[in-house]
Amino acid sequence: MLRVLNILLVCAVVGVAVWLYELKYGVRESVSEIAQLKLQIKQAKQDITLLRAEWSHLSRPKRLQDLSKRHLQLQPVRTGQIIQEQDILTSISEREPYEPMQVGDDPIASLLRIDQ
């Protein structure tokens, strides 16, 4: 009886040792993965900071004004182009009411008919 109990206890100790060995290396792997993720997060934050600085440099008003003068050939706004809020509805043309599509109709052609 004593031998069976000793064998069972030795097997239990070996089983616990194997479990602890796997747990130890699992924790090491998790710690390594966490360190790698922290490094990736740090790199992403640095990239975001760099991109924000680059965006603020590219969207400077003076630079945009120079680019628009060089490439767009825009004219200044005239007073006749500005309308009052109450005149907006009268300046928009009335659209025809929407006609629902019939089975077998071409959806693109029906959209083109609406916009004409």
N, C-alpha and C positions, 0 to 999 in steps of 0.2 A: 504494500500500500504506500509505504514511504517513497519507494522508487518512482512510482507513477506520479505522485505529487511533485517530486523533484523534477521529473521530466517535463511535466506540465508547466512548472514555474520557470524552467530554463527556456522552454518554447515561448512563454509569455514575455520573458525578458528579451529574447532575441527579436520577437515581434515588435515590442516597444522600441527597441534600439533601431530597427529598420524604419519604423514610422518616424522617429525623431530625426534620423538621417535624411529621409525624404523631406520632412518639414524644414529642416535647416537649409537645405539647398533650394527649396521652394522659396523661402524667405530671402535668401541671397539673390535669387533670380528676380524677385519682386522689387527688392531694393535697387538692383541694377536697372530695372525697367523704369522705376520712379526717377532715378538720377538722370536717365536718358530723356525722359519726358520733361523734367525740369530744365534741362539744357535746351531742348526744342522750344519750350515756352520762352526762355530767355532770348533765344535767337529770334523768335517771332516778334517779341516786344521790341527788340532792337530794329528789326525790319520795319515795323509799324512806325517807330520814331523816325527812321530815315525817310520813309515814304511820306509822312506828314510834313517833314521839313522840305522835301522835294516838291510836294504839292503846294505848300505855301510860297515857295520860290516861283513856281510856274504860274500861280494864279495872282501874282502881284498886279494891282490895277494898272500901273504904268506900263508894264510889259504887255498886258492884254490890250491896252489902248493902242500901243504901237503896232501890235500884230493886226488889230482890226483896221487901222488906217492903211497898213501895207497890203492886206489881202482882201478886204471886204468892200472897199469903195462905198461906204455908207454915207448917206446925206444926213444933215441935222434934221431933227423933227421940226416940222412947221406947225404953226398954231391951227391950221385948218385940218390937220390930221387928228387932233384931239377932240373927242366928242364927250358930251355930258352923259352921266349915268342913265338918265331917263331916256336918252336918244338911242340907247343900245338896241332895244327891242324893235324900234322902227327901222334901224339900219340893217337888221338881219332879215334876209328874204325868207318867206314862208315856204316850208317844205311840204311836199305831198304826203298824205297819210300813209302809213306803212301798210303794205299789202302782204298778208301772210302767204307763204309759199304753198303751192299745191304739190301733191305727191307726183314725183317724176320731174319737177322743175329743176333747172340748173341753178344752184345757190349763188354762184358767182354772177351769172347773168341777171338774177333778180336783184343783187346788190348794185349792179351797174345801172339797172333801170331806176332804182330808188335815187341814186346820186345824180341822175341826169336832169 
